[in-house]
Amino acid sequence: MKKNPILYNALGEVIKLRRLHKGMKQKKLAEEANLDDTYISDIERGLRNPTFDVLFSIARALDTYSSVLCKEVEDKVIEDIDRMKKEE
């Protein structure tokens, strides 16, 4: 399956905004999610596509649910697509 940069970027932005809202550094999020901080960095920059279990671990570390993160990503993607259509 072909990578979707809009989706990856939206996921990264949602995770980053949630992390910053909690006042967390990438290192702290990585520790709480039992991941490497470079992996968190790559996700936030849209370079990595985490598995569902990684997304679940990140959500738990952010005191939310993976379903909430998915909904926020979906909203962001729709917003980005609508904006791109208006720019055409």
PDB file with SEQRES, HELIX, SHEET and CRYST1 records, atoms N, CA, C and O in Angstrom:
SEQRES   1 A   88  MET LYS LYS ASN PRO ILE LEU TYR ASN ALA LEU GLY GLU          
SEQRES   2 A   88  VAL ILE LYS LEU ARG ARG LEU HIS LYS GLY MET LYS GLN          
SEQRES   3 A   88  LYS LYS LEU ALA GLU GLU ALA ASN LEU ASP ASP THR TYR          
SEQRES   4 A   88  ILE SER ASP ILE GLU ARG GLY LEU ARG ASN PRO THR PHE          
SEQRES   5 A   88  ASP VAL LEU PHE SER ILE ALA ARG ALA LEU ASP THR TYR          
SEQRES   6 A   88  SER SER VAL LEU CYS LYS GLU VAL GLU ASP LYS VAL ILE          
SEQRES   7 A   88  GLU ASP ILE ASP ARG MET LYS LYS GLU GLU                      
HELIX    1 AA1 PRO A    5  HIS A   21  1                                  17    
HELIX    2 AA2 GLN A   26  ALA A   33  1                                   8    
HELIX    3 AA3 ASP A   37  GLU A   44  1                                   8    
HELIX    4 AA4 PHE A   52  ALA A   61  1                                  10    
HELIX    5 AA5 SER A   66  GLU A   87  1                                  22    
CRYST1    1.000    1.000    1.000  90.00  90.00  90.00 P 1           1          
ATOM      1  N   MET A   1       0.845  -1.183   0.000  1.00  0.00           N  
ATOM      2  CA  MET A   1       0.000   0.000   0.000  1.00  0.00           C  
ATOM      3  C   MET A   1       0.891   1.247   0.000  1.00  0.00           C  
ATOM      4  O   MET A   1       1.903   1.305   0.698  1.00  0.00           O  
ATOM      5  N   LYS A   2       0.498   2.225  -0.785  1.00  0.00           N  
ATOM      6  CA  LYS A   2       1.258   3.464  -0.897  1.00  0.00           C  
ATOM      7  C   LYS A   2       1.094   4.324   0.362  1.00  0.00           C  
ATOM      8  O   LYS A   2       0.006   4.414   0.932  1.00  0.00           O  
ATOM      9  N   LYS A   3       2.178   4.941   0.776  1.00  0.00           N  
ATOM     10  CA  LYS A   3       2.141   5.817   1.956  1.00  0.00           C  
ATOM     11  C   LYS A   3       1.300   7.053   1.678  1.00  0.00           C  
ATOM     12  O   LYS A   3       1.281   7.576   0.564  1.00  0.00           O  
ATOM     13  N   ASN A   4       0.610   7.505   2.708  1.00  0.00           N  
ATOM     14  CA  ASN A   4      -0.221   8.697   2.606  1.00  0.00           C  
ATOM     15  C   ASN A   4       0.374   9.783   3.495  1.00  0.00           C  
ATOM     16  O   ASN A   4       0.131   9.788   4.702  1.00  0.00           O  
ATOM     17  N   PRO A   5       1.158  10.711   2.918  1.00  0.00           N  
ATOM     18  CA  PRO A   5       1.821  11.722   3.749  1.00  0.00           C  
ATOM     19  C   PRO A   5       0.847  12.617   4.515  1.00  0.00           C  
ATOM     20  O   PRO A   5       1.175  13.092   5.602  1.00  0.00           O  
ATOM     21  N   ILE A   6      -0.329  12.849   3.970  1.00  0.00           N  
ATOM     22  CA  ILE A   6      -1.310  13.681   4.681  1.00  0.00           C  
ATOM     23  C   ILE A   6      -1.707  13.002   5.987  1.00  0.00           C  
ATOM     24  O   ILE A   6      -1.798  13.644   7.033  1.00  0.00           O  
ATOM     25  N   LEU A   7      -1.938  11.710   5.912  1.00  0.00           N  
ATOM     26  CA  LEU A   7      -2.328  10.948   7.097  1.00  0.00           C  
ATOM     27  C   LEU A   7      -1.195  10.890   8.118  1.00  0.00           C  
ATOM     28  O   LEU A   7      -1.421  11.120   9.306  1.00  0.00           O  
ATOM     29  N   TYR A   8       0.017  10.585   7.667  1.00  0.00           N  
ATOM     30  CA  TYR A   8       1.168  10.500   8.580  1.00  0.00           C  
ATOM     31  C   TYR A   8       1.444  11.840   9.243  1.00  0.00           C  
ATOM     32  O   TYR A   8       1.712  11.906  10.442  1.00  0.00           O  
ATOM     33  N   ASN A   9       1.377  12.907   8.454  1.00  0.00           N  
ATOM     34  CA  ASN A   9       1.621  14.241   9.019  1.00  0.00           C  
ATOM     35  C   ASN A   9       0.547  14.626  10.026  1.00  0.00           C  
ATOM     36  O   ASN A   9       0.843  15.220  11.062  1.00  0.00           O  
ATOM     37  N   ALA A  10      -0.691  14.288   9.721  1.00  0.00           N  
ATOM     38  CA  ALA A  10      -1.791  14.598  10.642  1.00  0.00           C  
ATOM     39  C   ALA A  10      -1.614  13.847  11.954  1.00  0.00           C  
ATOM     40  O   ALA A  10      -1.802  14.418  13.028  1.00  0.00           O  
ATOM     41  N   LEU A  11      -1.254  12.578  11.872  1.00  0.00           N  
ATOM     42  CA  LEU A  11      -1.022  11.798  13.088  1.00  0.00           C  
ATOM     43  C   LEU A  11       0.096  12.423  13.916  1.00  0.00           C  
ATOM     44  O   LEU A  11      -0.026  12.565  15.133  1.00  0.00           O  
ATOM     45  N   GLY A  12       1.167  12.787  13.257  1.00  0.00           N  
ATOM     46  CA  GLY A  12       2.294  13.410  13.962  1.00  0.00           C  
ATOM     47  C   GLY A  12       1.902  14.713  14.636  1.00  0.00           C  
ATOM     48  O   GLY A  12       2.295  14.976  15.772  1.00  0.00           O  
ATOM     49  N   GLU A  13       1.131  15.521  13.939  1.00  0.00           N  
ATOM     50  CA  GLU A  13       0.692  16.799  14.507  1.00  0.00           C  
ATOM     51  C   GLU A  13      -0.217  16.594  15.712  1.00  0.00           C  
ATOM     52  O   GLU A  13      -0.095  17.297  16.715  1.00  0.00           O  
ATOM     53  N   VAL A  14      -1.127  15.633  15.612  1.00  0.00           N  
ATOM     54  CA  VAL A  14      -2.049  15.365  16.718  1.00  0.00           C  
ATOM     55  C   VAL A  14      -1.282  14.898  17.956  1.00  0.00           C  
ATOM     56  O   VAL A  14      -1.534  15.371  19.064  1.00  0.00           O  
ATOM     57  N   ILE A  15      -0.360  13.985  17.764  1.00  0.00           N  
ATOM     58  CA  ILE A  15       0.430  13.481  18.903  1.00  0.00           C  
ATOM     59  C   ILE A  15       1.271  14.600  19.502  1.00  0.00           C  
ATOM     60  O   ILE A  15       1.339  14.744  20.723  1.00  0.00           O  
ATOM     61  N   LYS A  16       1.908  15.388  18.649  1.00  0.00           N  
ATOM     62  CA  LYS A  16       2.748  16.485  19.140  1.00  0.00           C  
ATOM     63  C   LYS A  16       1.916  17.500  19.928  1.00  0.00           C  
ATOM     64  O   LYS A  16       2.317  17.924  21.012  1.00  0.00           O  
ATOM     65  N   LEU A  17       0.760  17.888  19.386  1.00  0.00           N  
ATOM     66  CA  LEU A  17      -0.087  18.860  20.089  1.00  0.00           C  
ATOM     67  C   LEU A  17      -0.555  18.320  21.442  1.00  0.00           C  
ATOM     68  O   LEU A  17      -0.556  19.045  22.437  1.00  0.00           O  
ATOM     69  N   ARG A  18      -0.949  17.051  21.474  1.00  0.00           N  
ATOM     70  CA  ARG A  18      -1.360  16.422  22.738  1.00  0.00           C  
ATOM     71  C   ARG A  18      -0.203  16.417  23.743  1.00  0.00           C  
ATOM     72  O   ARG A  18      -0.386  16.727  24.920  1.00  0.00           O  
ATOM     73  N   ARG A  19       0.986  16.062  23.256  1.00  0.00           N  
ATOM     74  CA  ARG A  19       2.178  16.002  24.114  1.00  0.00           C  
ATOM     75  C   ARG A  19       2.506  17.380  24.675  1.00  0.00           C  
ATOM     76  O   ARG A  19       2.749  17.527  25.872  1.00  0.00           O  
ATOM     77  N   LEU A  20       2.512  18.382  23.812  1.00  0.00           N  
ATOM     78  CA  LEU A  20       2.834  19.744  24.252  1.00  0.00           C  
ATOM     79  C   LEU A  20       1.774  20.275  25.209  1.00  0.00           C  
ATOM     80  O   LEU A  20       2.101  20.980  26.163  1.00  0.00           O  
ATOM     81  N   HIS A  21       0.521  19.948  24.967  1.00  0.00           N  
ATOM     82  CA  HIS A  21      -0.564  20.369  25.857  1.00  0.00           C  
ATOM     83  C   HIS A  21      -0.359  19.823  27.271  1.00  0.00           C  
ATOM     84  O   HIS A  21      -0.720  20.471  28.253  1.00  0.00           O  
ATOM     85  N   LYS A  22       0.216  18.641  27.365  1.00  0.00           N  
ATOM     86  CA  LYS A  22       0.513  18.038  28.668  1.00  0.00           C  
ATOM     87  C   LYS A  22       1.841  18.529  29.241  1.00  0.00           C  
ATOM     88  O   LYS A  22       2.201  18.181  30.365  1.00  0.00           O  
ATOM     89  N   GLY A  23       2.564  19.334  28.472  1.00  0.00           N  
ATOM     90  CA  GLY A  23       3.852  19.838  28.937  1.00  0.00           C  
ATOM     91  C   GLY A  23       4.940  18.773  28.950  1.00  0.00           C  
ATOM     92  O   GLY A  23       5.882  18.843  29.739  1.00  0.00           O  
ATOM     93  N   MET A  24       4.800  17.787  28.071  1.00  0.00           N  
ATOM     94  CA  MET A  24       5.752  16.670  28.025  1.00  0.00           C  
ATOM     95  C   MET A  24       6.821  16.895  26.963  1.00  0.00           C  
ATOM     96  O   MET A  24       6.553  17.467  25.906  1.00  0.00           O  
ATOM     97  N   LYS A  25       7.999  16.451  27.250  1.00  0.00           N  
ATOM     98  CA  LYS A  25       9.078  16.375  26.262  1.00  0.00           C  
ATOM     99  C   LYS A  25       8.933  15.048  25.526  1.00  0.00           C  
ATOM    100  O   LYS A  25       8.304  14.114  26.024  1.00  0.00           O  
ATOM    101  N   GLN A  26       9.519  14.977  24.343  1.00  0.00           N  
ATOM    102  CA  GLN A  26       9.473  13.728  23.590  1.00  0.00           C  
ATOM    103  C   GLN A  26      10.065  12.575  24.402  1.00  0.00           C  
ATOM    104  O   GLN A  26       9.551  11.457  24.376  1.00  0.00           O  
ATOM    105  N   LYS A  27      11.128  12.856  25.110  1.00  0.00           N  
ATOM    106  CA  LYS A  27      11.792  11.817  25.911  1.00  0.00           C  
ATOM    107  C   LYS A  27      10.847  11.253  26.964  1.00  0.00           C  
ATOM    108  O   LYS A  27      10.811  10.041  27.174  1.00  0.00           O  
ATOM    109  N   LYS A  28      10.080  12.118  27.628  1.00  0.00           N  
ATOM    110  CA  LYS A  28       9.140  11.665  28.656  1.00  0.00           C  
ATOM    111  C   LYS A  28       8.026  10.827  28.041  1.00  0.00           C  
ATOM    112  O   LYS A  28       7.656   9.789  28.588  1.00  0.00           O  
ATOM    113  N   LEU A  29       7.491  11.270  26.910  1.00  0.00           N  
ATOM    114  CA  LEU A  29       6.458  10.499  26.231  1.00  0.00           C  
ATOM    115  C   LEU A  29       7.004   9.131  25.834  1.00  0.00           C  
ATOM    116  O   LEU A  29       6.337   8.112  26.016  1.00  0.00           O  
ATOM    117  N   ALA A  30       8.206   9.114  25.299  1.00  0.00           N  
ATOM    118  CA  ALA A  30       8.830   7.855  24.899  1.00  0.00           C  
ATOM    119  C   ALA A  30       8.987   6.914  26.085  1.00  0.00           C  
ATOM    120  O   ALA A  30       8.696   5.722  25.979  1.00  0.00           O  
ATOM    121  N   GLU A  31       9.442   7.440  27.199  1.00  0.00           N  
ATOM    122  CA  GLU A  31       9.606   6.612  28.402  1.00  0.00           C  
ATOM    123  C   GLU A  31       8.269   6.036  28.855  1.00  0.00           C  
ATOM    124  O   GLU A  31       8.175   4.846  29.158  1.00  0.00           O  
ATOM    125  N   GLU A  32       7.242   6.867  28.900  1.00  0.00           N  
ATOM    126  CA  GLU A  32       5.941   6.416  29.384  1.00  0.00           C  
ATOM    127  C   GLU A  32       5.271   5.442  28.414  1.00  0.00           C  
ATOM    128  O   GLU A  32       4.469   4.605  28.826  1.00  0.00           O  
ATOM    129  N   ALA A  33       5.601   5.553  27.132  1.00  0.00           N  
ATOM    130  CA  ALA A  33       5.033   4.650  26.132  1.00  0.00           C  
ATOM    131  C   ALA A  33       5.951   3.454  25.867  1.00  0.00           C  
ATOM    132  O   ALA A  33       5.636   2.583  25.057  1.00  0.00           O  
ATOM    133  N   ASN A  34       7.091   3.428  26.562  1.00  0.00           N  
ATOM    134  CA  ASN A  34       8.084   2.356  26.400  1.00  0.00           C  
ATOM    135  C   ASN A  34       8.602   2.280  24.958  1.00  0.00           C  
ATOM    136  O   ASN A  34       8.688   1.210  24.356  1.00  0.00           O  
ATOM    137  N   LEU A  35       8.943   3.469  24.432  1.00  0.00           N  
ATOM    138  CA  LEU A  35       9.461   3.589  23.070  1.00  0.00           C  
ATOM    139  C   LEU A  35      10.744   4.417  23.086  1.00  0.00           C  
ATOM    140  O   LEU A  35      11.076   5.046  24.091  1.00  0.00           O  
ATOM    141  N   ASP A  36      11.442   4.410  21.989  1.00  0.00           N  
ATOM    142  CA  ASP A  36      12.642   5.230  21.845  1.00  0.00           C  
ATOM    143  C   ASP A  36      12.222   6.652  21.485  1.00  0.00           C  
ATOM    144  O   ASP A  36      11.274   6.843  20.724  1.00  0.00           O  
ATOM    145  N   ASP A  37      12.921   7.651  22.024  1.00  0.00           N  
ATOM    146  CA  ASP A  37      12.535   9.042  21.742  1.00  0.00           C  
ATOM    147  C   ASP A  37      12.726   9.407  20.276  1.00  0.00           C  
ATOM    148  O   ASP A  37      12.030  10.292  19.777  1.00  0.00           O  
ATOM    149  N   THR A  38      13.646   8.757  19.572  1.00  0.00           N  
ATOM    150  CA  THR A  38      13.792   9.043  18.143  1.00  0.00           C  
ATOM    151  C   THR A  38      12.586   8.519  17.362  1.00  0.00           C  
ATOM    152  O   THR A  38      12.227   9.077  16.325  1.00  0.00           O  
ATOM    153  N   TYR A  39      11.968   7.458  17.853  1.00  0.00           N  
ATOM    154  CA  TYR A  39      10.766   6.923  17.214  1.00  0.00           C  
ATOM    155  C   TYR A  39       9.615   7.917  17.364  1.00  0.00           C  
ATOM    156  O   TYR A  39       8.863   8.148  16.418  1.00  0.00           O  
ATOM    157  N   ILE A  40       9.480   8.502  18.548  1.00  0.00           N  
ATOM    158  CA  ILE A  40       8.455   9.532  18.777  1.00  0.00           C  
ATOM    159  C   ILE A  40       8.710  10.711  17.847  1.00  0.00           C  
ATOM    160  O   ILE A  40       7.784  11.230  17.223  1.00  0.00           O  
ATOM    161  N   SER A  41       9.950  11.123  17.758  1.00  0.00           N  
ATOM    162  CA  SER A  41      10.311  12.232  16.871  1.00  0.00           C  
ATOM    163  C   SER A  41       9.927  11.931  15.425  1.00  0.00           C  
ATOM    164  O   SER A  41       9.365  12.783  14.736  1.00  0.00           O  
ATOM    165  N   ASP A  42      10.230  10.728  14.975  1.00  0.00           N  
ATOM    166  CA  ASP A  42       9.899  10.340  13.597  1.00  0.00           C  
ATOM    167  C   ASP A  42       8.392  10.329  13.365  1.00  0.00           C  
ATOM    168  O   ASP A  42       7.925  10.752  12.307  1.00  0.00           O  
ATOM    169  N   ILE A  43       7.628   9.848  14.348  1.00  0.00           N  
ATOM    170  CA  ILE A  43       6.167   9.847  14.214  1.00  0.00           C  
ATOM    171  C   ILE A  43       5.667  11.282  14.118  1.00  0.00           C  
ATOM    172  O   ILE A  43       4.853  11.599  13.250  1.00  0.00           O  
ATOM    173  N   GLU A  44       6.145  12.145  14.996  1.00  0.00           N  
ATOM    174  CA  GLU A  44       5.687  13.538  15.009  1.00  0.00           C  
ATOM    175  C   GLU A  44       6.035  14.278  13.727  1.00  0.00           C  
ATOM    176  O   GLU A  44       5.347  15.230  13.357  1.00  0.00           O  
ATOM    177  N   ARG A  45       7.085  13.858  13.051  1.00  0.00           N  
ATOM    178  CA  ARG A  45       7.478  14.500  11.788  1.00  0.00           C  
ATOM    179  C   ARG A  45       6.858  13.817  10.576  1.00  0.00           C  
ATOM    180  O   ARG A  45       7.147  14.182   9.437  1.00  0.00           O  
ATOM    181  N   GLY A  46       5.999  12.821  10.823  1.00  0.00           N  
ATOM    182  CA  GLY A  46       5.325  12.138   9.734  1.00  0.00           C  
ATOM    183  C   GLY A  46       6.196  11.154   8.978  1.00  0.00           C  
ATOM    184  O   GLY A  46       5.878  10.775   7.851  1.00  0.00           O  
ATOM    185  N   LEU A  47       7.291  10.740   9.591  1.00  0.00           N  
ATOM    186  CA  LEU A  47       8.229   9.837   8.923  1.00  0.00           C  
ATOM    187  C   LEU A  47       7.967   8.366   9.228  1.00  0.00           C  
ATOM    188  O   LEU A  47       8.450   7.487   8.514  1.00  0.00           O  
ATOM    189  N   ARG A  48       7.213   8.098  10.274  1.00  0.00           N  
ATOM    190  CA  ARG A  48       6.930   6.720  10.678  1.00  0.00           C  
ATOM    191  C   ARG A  48       5.431   6.522  10.826  1.00  0.00           C  
ATOM    192  O   ARG A  48       4.698   7.445  11.181  1.00  0.00           O  
ATOM    193  N   ASN A  49       4.998   5.323  10.552  1.00  0.00           N  
ATOM    194  CA  ASN A  49       3.606   4.946  10.700  1.00  0.00           C  
ATOM    195  C   ASN A  49       3.535   3.901  11.810  1.00  0.00           C  
ATOM    196  O   ASN A  49       3.864   2.738  11.578  1.00  0.00           O  
ATOM    197  N   PRO A  50       3.114   4.295  13.005  1.00  0.00           N  
ATOM    198  CA  PRO A  50       3.128   3.341  14.125  1.00  0.00           C  
ATOM    199  C   PRO A  50       2.066   2.253  13.969  1.00  0.00           C  
ATOM    200  O   PRO A  50       1.016   2.461  13.362  1.00  0.00           O  
ATOM    201  N   THR A  51       2.373   1.100  14.531  1.00  0.00           N  
ATOM    202  CA  THR A  51       1.398   0.026  14.578  1.00  0.00           C  
ATOM    203  C   THR A  51       0.305   0.405  15.575  1.00  0.00           C  
ATOM    204  O   THR A  51       0.436   1.373  16.323  1.00  0.00           O  
ATOM    205  N   PHE A  52      -0.767  -0.374  15.570  1.00  0.00           N  
ATOM    206  CA  PHE A  52      -1.871  -0.089  16.487  1.00  0.00           C  
ATOM    207  C   PHE A  52      -1.432  -0.197  17.940  1.00  0.00           C  
ATOM    208  O   PHE A  52      -1.836   0.618  18.770  1.00  0.00           O  
ATOM    209  N   ASP A  53      -0.608  -1.195  18.260  1.00  0.00           N  
ATOM    210  CA  ASP A  53      -0.184  -1.320  19.657  1.00  0.00           C  
ATOM    211  C   ASP A  53       0.714  -0.165  20.084  1.00  0.00           C  
ATOM    212  O   ASP A  53       0.685   0.238  21.247  1.00  0.00           O  
ATOM    213  N   VAL A  54       1.504   0.370  19.170  1.00  0.00           N  
ATOM    214  CA  VAL A  54       2.313   1.555  19.489  1.00  0.00           C  
ATOM    215  C   VAL A  54       1.397   2.763  19.681  1.00  0.00           C  
ATOM    216  O   VAL A  54       1.585   3.545  20.613  1.00  0.00           O  
ATOM    217  N   LEU A  55       0.418   2.916  18.809  1.00  0.00           N  
ATOM    218  CA  LEU A  55      -0.531   4.019  18.951  1.00  0.00           C  
ATOM    219  C   LEU A  55      -1.271   3.918  20.284  1.00  0.00           C  
ATOM    220  O   LEU A  55      -1.499   4.928  20.950  1.00  0.00           O  
ATOM    221  N   PHE A  56      -1.644   2.703  20.669  1.00  0.00           N  
ATOM    222  CA  PHE A  56      -2.313   2.475  21.946  1.00  0.00           C  
ATOM    223  C   PHE A  56      -1.404   2.891  23.101  1.00  0.00           C  
ATOM    224  O   PHE A  56      -1.866   3.535  24.044  1.00  0.00           O  
ATOM    225  N   SER A  57      -0.122   2.534  23.044  1.00  0.00           N  
ATOM    226  CA  SER A  57       0.842   2.894  24.097  1.00  0.00           C  
ATOM    227  C   SER A  57       1.028   4.407  24.178  1.00  0.00           C  
ATOM    228  O   SER A  57       1.111   4.970  25.270  1.00  0.00           O  
ATOM    229  N   ILE A  58       1.092   5.054  23.032  1.00  0.00           N  
ATOM    230  CA  ILE A  58       1.231   6.512  23.008  1.00  0.00           C  
ATOM    231  C   ILE A  58      -0.015   7.161  23.603  1.00  0.00           C  
ATOM    232  O   ILE A  58       0.085   8.092  24.403  1.00  0.00           O  
ATOM    233  N   ALA A  59      -1.177   6.671  23.215  1.00  0.00           N  
ATOM    234  CA  ALA A  59      -2.433   7.224  23.742  1.00  0.00           C  
ATOM    235  C   ALA A  59      -2.483   7.088  25.256  1.00  0.00           C  
ATOM    236  O   ALA A  59      -2.841   8.038  25.951  1.00  0.00           O  
ATOM    237  N   ARG A  60      -2.130   5.927  25.770  1.00  0.00           N  
ATOM    238  CA  ARG A  60      -2.129   5.709  27.224  1.00  0.00           C  
ATOM    239  C   ARG A  60      -1.159   6.669  27.920  1.00  0.00           C  
ATOM    240  O   ARG A  60      -1.469   7.214  28.979  1.00  0.00           O  
ATOM    241  N   ALA A  61       0.007   6.868  27.322  1.00  0.00           N  
ATOM    242  CA  ALA A  61       1.001   7.783  27.895  1.00  0.00           C  
ATOM    243  C   ALA A  61       0.502   9.232  27.883  1.00  0.00           C  
ATOM    244  O   ALA A  61       0.928  10.049  28.699  1.00  0.00           O  
ATOM    245  N   LEU A  62      -0.399   9.538  26.954  1.00  0.00           N  
ATOM    246  CA  LEU A  62      -0.975  10.880  26.851  1.00  0.00           C  
ATOM    247  C   LEU A  62      -2.294  10.999  27.614  1.00  0.00           C  
ATOM    248  O   LEU A  62      -2.988  12.011  27.515  1.00  0.00           O  
ATOM    249  N   ASP A  63      -2.629   9.965  28.369  1.00  0.00           N  
ATOM    250  CA  ASP A  63      -3.875   9.936  29.164  1.00  0.00           C  
ATOM    251  C   ASP A  63      -5.116  10.119  28.304  1.00  0.00           C  
ATOM    252  O   ASP A  63      -6.028  10.868  28.655  1.00  0.00           O  
ATOM    253  N   THR A  64      -5.138   9.426  27.175  1.00  0.00           N  
ATOM    254  CA  THR A  64      -6.304   9.456  26.301  1.00  0.00           C  
ATOM    255  C   THR A  64      -6.500   8.072  25.711  1.00  0.00           C  
ATOM    256  O   THR A  64      -5.824   7.119  26.096  1.00  0.00           O  
ATOM    257  N   TYR A  65      -7.417   7.971  24.786  1.00  0.00           N  
ATOM    258  CA  TYR A  65      -7.699   6.704  24.116  1.00  0.00           C  
ATOM    259  C   TYR A  65      -7.213   6.767  22.672  1.00  0.00           C  
ATOM    260  O   TYR A  65      -7.184   7.837  22.064  1.00  0.00           O  
ATOM    261  N   SER A  66      -6.833   5.622  22.133  1.00  0.00           N  
ATOM    262  CA  SER A  66      -6.401   5.576  20.740  1.00  0.00           C  
ATOM    263  C   SER A  66      -7.538   6.013  19.816  1.00  0.00           C  
ATOM    264  O   SER A  66      -7.293   6.612  18.769  1.00  0.00           O  
ATOM    265  N   SER A  67      -8.771   5.717  20.200  1.00  0.00           N  
ATOM    266  CA  SER A  67      -9.916   6.139  19.384  1.00  0.00           C  
ATOM    267  C   SER A  67     -10.029   7.661  19.310  1.00  0.00           C  
ATOM    268  O   SER A  67     -10.427   8.212  18.284  1.00  0.00           O  
ATOM    269  N   VAL A  68      -9.680   8.328  20.394  1.00  0.00           N  
ATOM    270  CA  VAL A  68      -9.698   9.799  20.408  1.00  0.00           C  
ATOM    271  C   VAL A  68      -8.627  10.334  19.468  1.00  0.00           C  
ATOM    272  O   VAL A  68      -8.879  11.258  18.695  1.00  0.00           O  
ATOM    273  N   LEU A  69      -7.430   9.753  19.534  1.00  0.00           N  
ATOM    274  CA  LEU A  69      -6.358  10.181  18.628  1.00  0.00           C  
ATOM    275  C   LEU A  69      -6.769   9.948  17.175  1.00  0.00           C  
ATOM    276  O   LEU A  69      -6.545  10.806  16.321  1.00  0.00           O  
ATOM    277  N   CYS A  70      -7.366   8.797  16.896  1.00  0.00           N  
ATOM    278  CA  CYS A  70      -7.802   8.490  15.523  1.00  0.00           C  
ATOM    279  C   CYS A  70      -8.845   9.490  15.037  1.00  0.00           C  
ATOM    280  O   CYS A  70      -8.794   9.932  13.889  1.00  0.00           O  
ATOM    281  N   LYS A  71      -9.772   9.841  15.887  1.00  0.00           N  
ATOM    282  CA  LYS A  71     -10.803  10.822  15.519  1.00  0.00           C  
ATOM    283  C   LYS A  71     -10.166  12.188  15.238  1.00  0.00           C  
ATOM    284  O   LYS A  71     -10.539  12.863  14.278  1.00  0.00           O  
ATOM    285  N   GLU A  72      -9.213  12.589  16.070  1.00  0.00           N  
ATOM    286  CA  GLU A  72      -8.537  13.871  15.853  1.00  0.00           C  
ATOM    287  C   GLU A  72      -7.742  13.855  14.552  1.00  0.00           C  
ATOM    288  O   GLU A  72      -7.685  14.859  13.842  1.00  0.00           O  
ATOM    289  N   VAL A  73      -7.130  12.716  14.241  1.00  0.00           N  
ATOM    290  CA  VAL A  73      -6.393  12.587  12.976  1.00  0.00           C  
ATOM    291  C   VAL A  73      -7.365  12.676  11.806  1.00  0.00           C  
ATOM    292  O   VAL A  73      -7.101  13.372  10.826  1.00  0.00           O  
ATOM    293  N   GLU A  74      -8.478  11.977  11.909  1.00  0.00           N  
ATOM    294  CA  GLU A  74      -9.479  12.020  10.849  1.00  0.00           C  
ATOM    295  C   GLU A  74      -9.964  13.452  10.610  1.00  0.00           C  
ATOM    296  O   GLU A  74     -10.059  13.895   9.465  1.00  0.00           O  
ATOM    297  N   ASP A  75     -10.269  14.167  11.685  1.00  0.00           N  
ATOM    298  CA  ASP A  75     -10.707  15.561  11.569  1.00  0.00           C  
ATOM    299  C   ASP A  75      -9.637  16.421  10.905  1.00  0.00           C  
ATOM    300  O   ASP A  75      -9.946  17.267  10.066  1.00  0.00           O  
ATOM    301  N   LYS A  76      -8.384  16.203  11.282  1.00  0.00           N  
ATOM    302  CA  LYS A  76      -7.274  16.980  10.725  1.00  0.00           C  
ATOM    303  C   LYS A  76      -7.105  16.687   9.236  1.00  0.00           C  
ATOM    304  O   LYS A  76      -6.892  17.606   8.445  1.00  0.00           O  
ATOM    305  N   VAL A  77      -7.198  15.426   8.853  1.00  0.00           N  
ATOM    306  CA  VAL A  77      -7.058  15.053   7.443  1.00  0.00           C  
ATOM    307  C   VAL A  77      -8.169  15.684   6.612  1.00  0.00           C  
ATOM    308  O   VAL A  77      -7.909  16.240   5.544  1.00  0.00           O  
ATOM    309  N   ILE A  78      -9.396  15.602   7.094  1.00  0.00           N  
ATOM    310  CA  ILE A  78     -10.525  16.206   6.376  1.00  0.00           C  
ATOM    311  C   ILE A  78     -10.319  17.712   6.236  1.00  0.00           C  
ATOM    312  O   ILE A  78     -10.566  18.284   5.175  1.00  0.00           O  
ATOM    313  N   GLU A  79      -9.869  18.341   7.302  1.00  0.00           N  
ATOM    314  CA  GLU A  79      -9.598  19.787   7.282  1.00  0.00           C  
ATOM    315  C   GLU A  79      -8.518  20.113   6.253  1.00  0.00           C  
ATOM    316  O   GLU A  79      -8.656  21.070   5.491  1.00  0.00           O  
ATOM    317  N   ASP A  80      -7.443  19.322   6.226  1.00  0.00           N  
ATOM    318  CA  ASP A  80      -6.344  19.561   5.285  1.00  0.00           C  
ATOM    319  C   ASP A  80      -6.792  19.353   3.832  1.00  0.00           C  
ATOM    320  O   ASP A  80      -6.428  20.130   2.950  1.00  0.00           O  
ATOM    321  N   ILE A  81      -7.575  18.312   3.593  1.00  0.00           N  
ATOM    322  CA  ILE A  81      -8.065  18.047   2.238  1.00  0.00           C  
ATOM    323  C   ILE A  81      -9.001  19.160   1.774  1.00  0.00           C  
ATOM    324  O   ILE A  81      -8.908  19.618   0.635  1.00  0.00           O  
ATOM    325  N   ASP A  82      -9.896  19.590   2.649  1.00  0.00           N  
ATOM    326  CA  ASP A  82     -10.809  20.690   2.304  1.00  0.00           C  
ATOM    327  C   ASP A  82     -10.030  21.952   1.976  1.00  0.00           C  
ATOM    328  O   ASP A  82     -10.361  22.662   1.027  1.00  0.00           O  
ATOM    329  N   ARG A  83      -8.992  22.235   2.762  1.00  0.00           N  
ATOM    330  CA  ARG A  83      -8.175  23.424   2.518  1.00  0.00           C  
ATOM    331  C   ARG A  83      -7.457  23.322   1.179  1.00  0.00           C  
ATOM    332  O   ARG A  83      -7.381  24.303   0.439  1.00  0.00           O  
ATOM    333  N   MET A  84      -6.932  22.145   0.862  1.00  0.00           N  
ATOM    334  CA  MET A  84      -6.232  21.961  -0.414  1.00  0.00           C  
ATOM    335  C   MET A  84      -7.188  22.126  -1.593  1.00  0.00           C  
ATOM    336  O   MET A  84      -6.803  22.676  -2.625  1.00  0.00           O  
ATOM    337  N   LYS A  85      -8.421  21.660  -1.455  1.00  0.00           N  
ATOM    338  CA  LYS A  85      -9.418  21.809  -2.530  1.00  0.00           C  
ATOM    339  C   LYS A  85      -9.737  23.272  -2.766  1.00  0.00           C  
ATOM    340  O   LYS A  85      -9.907  23.693  -3.910  1.00  0.00           O  
ATOM    341  N   LYS A  86      -9.820  24.052  -1.697  1.00  0.00           N  
ATOM    342  CA  LYS A  86     -10.106  25.478  -1.821  1.00  0.00           C  
ATOM    343  C   LYS A  86      -8.959  26.225  -2.489  1.00  0.00           C  
ATOM    344  O   LYS A  86      -9.178  27.233  -3.162  1.00  0.00           O  
ATOM    345  N   GLU A  87      -7.742  25.735  -2.304  1.00  0.00           N  
ATOM    346  CA  GLU A  87      -6.561  26.385  -2.882  1.00  0.00           C  
ATOM    347  C   GLU A  87      -6.412  26.091  -4.365  1.00  0.00           C  
ATOM    348  O   GLU A  87      -5.650  26.772  -5.051  1.00  0.00           O  
ATOM    349  N   GLU A  88      -7.127  25.085  -4.876  1.00  0.00           N  
ATOM    350  CA  GLU A  88      -6.994  24.713  -6.296  1.00  0.00           C  
ATOM    351  C   GLU A  88      -7.651  25.711  -7.206  1.00  0.00           C  
ATOM    352  O   GLU A  88      -7.628  25.544  -8.425  1.00  0.00           O  
TER     353      GLU A  88                                                      
END                                                                             
